[in-house]
Amino acid sequence: MTTLGNIMSVISTIEELEAIYGTSDTLAAASVVKEIPYINEHYRAFIEASPFVSLATGGPEGLDCSPRGDAAGFVRVHDERTLMLPDRRGNNRVDSLRNIVRDPRVGLLFLIPGSGSTLRVNGTAQLSIEPALLDSFKMDGKPPRTVAIVHVETVYFQCARAIIRAHLWNPDKHVDPKNLPTPGQILAGLTENKVGGETYDREWPDRARKSMW
């Protein structure tokens, strides 16, 4: 059997990396000019059409990448250098929020169903509990407990190759959930059946419906 040690040849310097991929000076013009330090009208259109964003953060315990989703435009464009991201109900681990409090650097990746292009935003964030701001994000009469204020540093679109290769929006390539382990089965396996898997799966849809916001 081939072990990892037999096949690993590791890049350890920037020079080695650039020998394979080239340098910033050799990038195609489109790869450079698409990155700007503010949200223009075109990038705003992407954000306002997106119902889903991945939020990347880092902290003392390590890195975190968290899915965030709601109705299209749930991430608010306050101005060309500021985004506002409400924290909707989740598993209450608050890994991302802990990280932001201690290390404000964030990365966001916006997806739009049906679009091959994605949008990337890098910057820093703060968590606000201003009552009027929270109220402005109410859904079903319920405000979020915090809103992340993202100070934009760079914005750029990512080309569609990854989405095309993944067939992400192709319904013919969608995986039948019945072919995957359910959350209840996963929890039952991790707890030696101390968590009742069938009960968890049966009760979850109603629990989620009542706690969506």
N, C-alpha and C positions, 0 to 999 in steps of 0.2 A: 504494500500500500504506500502511495506517495504521501509523505508528511508535509506539513506547511514549511518546515525548515528546508526541504529539498527544492521547493519551488519559489521561495521568496528571494527576490533581488530588489532591495529597497532603495528608493531615491532618498538621499539624505541632504542634498544641497539644492539651492535655487538654480544654480548653474546646470546641474543635471536635469532638473525639471525643464528648464528653458531649452536645453538641447533637444528635447523631445517635442515640446509644444510651441517653441518660439518665445520671443520676448514681447513686452508691451508695444515696442516699436514696430513689430511685424503684424499687429492686429489689423484686421480689416477695418476700414473707416467706420462702417456701421456699428461695429462692436464698441467703438470709442464714443461716437457722438450721441449714442442713445442714452448714455449715463449723464444725468443732470442733478443738481443739488436742490431741486424744487419740483413741485407737482404742476405740470403744465396741463393744458386743457385735454390733451390726448390721454395722459396718464390718469387724470381725474376720471375720465370716462371709464377706464378699466376698473378703478376702485369702486365707483358707484354701481357698476354692473356685477360686481363680485359678491357671491353669497358665502364665500369660504376663503379663509386665510390661515396659513400655518405661521405660528409665532415662535421664533427661535430666541432663546435666552441662555445665559450662562451664569453660574454662581459657584460658591465654594464646594458644593456637592457635585458639580459637573454641569453638563449641558442638558437642555430640555428643548423639545420641539412639540408644540401643542396645537391641535386643530381648533379653530374658532369658526363658527358659522351661524348665520341667521339670514333674514331676508336680504336680498341684494341691496347693497349700499349701507349695510349695518355699520361698516367702518366709515365714520364721518370725516369728510375733508373740511377741516375748520378754515384753513387757508393754505397757501401754496407750500408752506413748510411745516404744517401741523396736521396730524391725524388723531382721531379719537376712537378708541376701541373699547366698547363696553364688555365687562366680564359677565357673561351669561352663566346660568347654572351649569355645574359640571360635577366632578367627583369630589370636589372640595379639598383636593390635595394642595392646591395653589402653588405648585412648583414654579410656574412661570412668574407668578407675582412675587414670591420670595426672592427669586433671582433679580427681578427688576429693582426691588428695594435695595439690594446690595451691589448690583452691577447693572447700570441702566442701559447697556448696549442691547439692541434688539435687531432682529431681521424678520421681515415679513415676506411671504410668498403668496400672492393672490392668484386664485384659480377662478375661471369663468366656464361653467358647463357649455360645451360646444365650441369653445375657442382653443386653438392650439397655443396661442401666445399666453404667457403668464407675466406677472409684474412683480418685481422685487423692490423692496424698500429697506434701507438700512438707516439706523439712527439711534437715538436714545429715548428712553421713556420714563415717565413719572406716573404714579398712581394718584388719582384725584378722588376725593369723597365729598366734593362740593355738592350740597343738596340740590341746587338748581340744575347743575349739570347732570346728576344722576336721574333726576325727574325727566329731563329732556330725552332720555333714552328708555323710558318706560315701554314695556311690552306686556300686553294683557294686564295692564295696571300695575306692573311690578318693575321697579327700577333695578338696575344692576347694583351690586354692592361697591364696585369701584369702576372707574374708567381710566384706561391707560392713555395718557397724552404722549403721543409719539412725535418727537422733534426730528424732522426729516433731514438726513445728510446726503443720501444718494438715492436716486430712483432710476430704474431702467427695466425695459421689457426683456424677457427671455424668449429666444426663438422657439418654434413649435416642434423641434425634432424629438424631444423627449416624449411629448404628448402623442405625437404620431407613432413613434416606436411602441409606446405602451398601449396604443388603441384605447386610450382612456375613456373616450366618449362613444366608442363603437359598441352598441348594444349587443352585437353578435359575439363580442368578446367578453361580455360581462360574466362574472363568476356567479353561479347559483349558490346563495348562502347556505343551502342545505349540504353543500360539499365542504363546508368549513365547520370547525368546532364552534359551538355557541359560547357566549360569555359564561353561562351557567356551567357548561361542561369544563371550561377552563378553570373556573373557581373551584369546582368540585375536585378536579384533579390536583390542584395546588394545596387544597386543605384536607386531602384524604377523605372527601365526602362530608366534611363537617359543614360545608355550605351545600345545601340541597340544590343541585344544578337545575333539575326540572322545575322546582318551585321558583327559583330565581328567574329563569327564562319566561315562565308563565306570568309572573307578576311584573316584570320589568316594563313592558309596553305601557301599562296603565300608570305605573309609577313615573315613567318618563313624561307621559302626557300631562300629568298633574304638576310636574316640576320643570317644565320646559324653560320658563323664565323666572 
